[in-house]
């Protein structure tokens, strides 16, 4: 999950229902979007569902989105009613799932609360980050490359490993794969530096146009051939907003991790014997799922979109 901004939890749409009626007729409750067998779906619930969709809701046709989401909520309500008639809400696995959902919602709300303090980012912090990440800014490039992915298995892993180290041309490599009846996928990519994973950006940066490189992964190989490189640098002034938001996100994540570690240190946690951490290690130092699930999409990637 992403670290949801609190303003995304606010309604993004307002639906006003105006019904013409005589003075003696009661006015329709404008806070009710629909009724399903006398069970109300409120406008607030509808707006909350739409708001949780984030940017998808902002870019979609509001009326069409509103209609689609409300229809989905009506279907869910009908299913909920039928489930309750069948006493499914009393089934142990359903009750456990509902409790798990409750824990996630409450944990998420608390994480949002402790991350609301605005981190302090100085201009010096921004300049240091800019200077330390030249591939993303001063040396930013648009890479055009072909990528072949081969899933390894016990029958072909050694042969592919040997062939990939001898490969000088991606065409020769794919021809060889076809002759050996080894399945593969071929993609042509055009991406700027910030949109490429770090483990792939490094070999791409070192390869010249026409050269072939590869990455050996746990489950196979990625072979790339650079077709073109075009410099697309980003100056400090233009990069500053994205860097600032990125550093704020890092500080908030660190704040969350610190809080989680403090809570665990102060709590009395007893493990059953078969679930004790290996070697008695303190798991407070390990990544916390409840915190890492809240990390947002990188503001560097998001903030630099549209510059090319």
N, C-alpha and C positions, 0 to 999 in steps of 0.2 A: 504494500500500500504506500502511497505517497503521503508526505506530511501535509495534510489538508489544511489550507488556509481557513481561518475561522470565518472569513467573509463568504467563503463558498458554501457555508452552512446556512447562510441567510437566503431568503427567497430571491430568485432571480426573475421571477415573473409575477405579475399581479393580475388576477382575473376578476373582472367586475361584471356581475350579472344584473342587468337592469330589466325588470319585468314590468310592463305596463299593467296597471290595475286600478280599480276604483278605490276611493278613500276607505270604503268599508272592508276591502279585501286585505288580508294580512300580507305584508311584504315577504318575499322569499328570503331565507337566510343566506346572505351572500358569502358566509364563511363555509358553506357546504358545497363541495364541487359535485358530489354525487351521493346517492343512497343505494345501498345494495341490501335488499331485504331488511330495511330499516337500520342498517349499519352505515354510519356516515363516513365518507371520505372527505376530510376537510381540505380547504384551500391551502392551509398551512402544511398539511401532510404532502399534498401535491407539489407545492413549491420546494419543500425539503427534498423530495425525491429528484426533482429537476436540478436543484442546486448541487446535489451530490454528484451530478454528472460532469461538473466542472466546465472546461472549455467547450466540450461538445454541445452543451446547452447554449452557450453564448453565440456559437456560430450557426446554430440550426434555426429553421423557421419556427418562430415561437408558438404559433397556433398549432401547427402540425405536431410539434414536439409535445405540447401540452395535451393534445388529444391522444397521442400514442401512449404517453406515460399514464394518463388517467385510465385508459383502456386496460393497460397492464395491471394497474392497481385494482381495477374492478375484477379482473380474472383472479388475481391473487386473493382478493377478499372472498370470492366465491369458493375457491379451493380451501381457504382457511375455515370457512363456515362448514364445509362438508367434512373437513378433517376433525373439527370439534364435535360434529354429530357422531362421527365414528370413534370418538374418544382417543384419537391419535395423540392429542396433547398430553395424554397420561402415559403414553408409551415411554419406557425408560430411555431409549435412544433419542427420542424427540426432546424429552426434558433435558437430557444432557447437552444436546445441541443448542437448545435455547439458553441454557446457563452459560455455555461457551460463548455464544453470541453476546450475551449480556456482559461477560468479562471483557470481551474485545472492545465493545462500545465504551464501557466505563474507563478502560485503560487508555483508549484513544482520546477520550475527553480530558483525562488528566494530563496526558502528554501534551495536548494542545495548550492546556492551561499553563504548564510550567515552561512552555516554549514561547509564550507571548511577550516575554521581556525582550525588547529590541537590543540585539548585540551592538557593541560599539566597534565600528570599523573605521580606522583612520586612513588618510590618503597614503601614508607610508605603507600600511598593510596592502593596499591595492597595488601600489607600485612594485612592491616586493613580489607579489603573486604574478603580476604581469611579466616581470623580468625573469622569473623562475619557470615560466611556461611559454617559451618562445614559439614552440610548435603550434600553440593555440592562437597566438596573437601576431607578433612581429614576423614570424616565419610561417604563418598560416597559409595553407595551400588547398587547392581543389585537386583531388586525386581522381583520375579516371582509370579504373583497373578491372580486369577480369578475375573472377574468383572461382576456383574449382574446389568443391568439398567432397572428400571421400571418407565414408564411414569404414573404419577398419574392423576386421574380424579375424578369427584365428586362421582362416584359410589364405588371406591375402595380405595381412599386415606386413610381413617381412618383405614380400615382393614390392609392395607399394613404397615402403620405407626406402628400399634400395633404389627404386626407379626415381623417386621424387628428389633424391640427392644428386642425381645425374641430369635432371631435367634442365634444359636450356630454353625450351620453347613450350608454351602452354598447349599449343596445337599438337605437338609431338606427344605430350603427356596424355591428352585426351584420346588421341589415336591409339595409344598403347592400352589405355583403360578399356576402350571399346573392343580391342582384339582379345583382351583377357576377360571380357564380359564382367568387368567390375563396375558396378553402378556408381554414378557420381552426379553432382548437380553443378551447373555452370551459371554464373550470374555476372552481368556487367554492372559495375557500380560507379557512381559519380558522387563523391562525398567530400565535404570540407573537413578539415582536421578535427574540429570539435565533435563531429558526428561519427568518428571512427574510434573504436575501442583502443585503449592504450597498447594492448599487446599486439594489435595489428598496425597501429600508427607508426610504431618504431621501425618495423621492417619496410613499410611503405616509404618512410622518410629516407631510408638509406639506399633504396633501389633507384636506379636510373630508369628512364623510359625505355621499355623493351626488355628489361631484366625480369627474371623470375625468382621468387622467393617462396618459402613455405613455413608454416607453423605446424608443429606436431602436437596434437591435442590428445587427451585421454581416450577419446573415442574415434580418432581418425586424423585426417590431415586437411589443412587449408593451403592451397597453392595459389599464388597470385602473380599476375603479370601486369606491370604498370604500362598503361597505354598513353597517359598524358599527365603532366603536372603543371599547374598554373598557380603562380603566387597570388594570394589574396590576403595580404596583411591587414590587420586591424590595429589602429592606433590606440594609445592609452586612453585618450578622451572618449572614444567610441566604446571601448571595452569596459570602462569604469562601472557603469550601472550593472552589467552582468556579473562582473567580478565582485562588486559589493554585495549583491544578493547571494552569490555563491558562498562567500565568506560568512555572511550572516547565517546561512543555512548550516554551514559547518559548525559554527559556534552553538547554534540551537541544538544540533545533534549531539555535540559534546556535552551540552548542559543536560540533555535528556539521559545520556549514558551515565553521567556523574550522579544524577538523581537516582537512577535505578540501582547503581552500585551502592549508594548510601542507604537506600531502603533495604537492600539485601543484607548489608552489613549489620543494620540495626534489628533485623527480623530474626526470629528463632525459626530456622529452617532445618528440618530433620528428614533425611532421606531413608527410605527403606533400603535394606542391604543391597539388593540387586540393582538399585538405581543410584547408588553412590557415585559421584564423579570419579573418573579414573585417577588413581594415585592420590586421591584425596585433594585434588587441585581445587582452587577457589574459582568457581565458575563466575564470580562477580566480575572477573577481568575479561571474560569471553563476550563476544557480541550478543546483545540482547535482542531476540526477535521482536519483542513488543516495541523496541525503539527503532530498529533498523527498518521495520515495516513502514515506519512513518516518514522515512527520508524522501524528500521531494526529488523530482526530476532535476538534473543538474541545471542550474541557472546559466551556466556557461553555454551549454548546448542550446537552451531555450533562448537565452538573451542574444546570441549571435545569429539566430535564424534570420534569413532574409537579407543578410549583408552581401551575399554573392550576387 
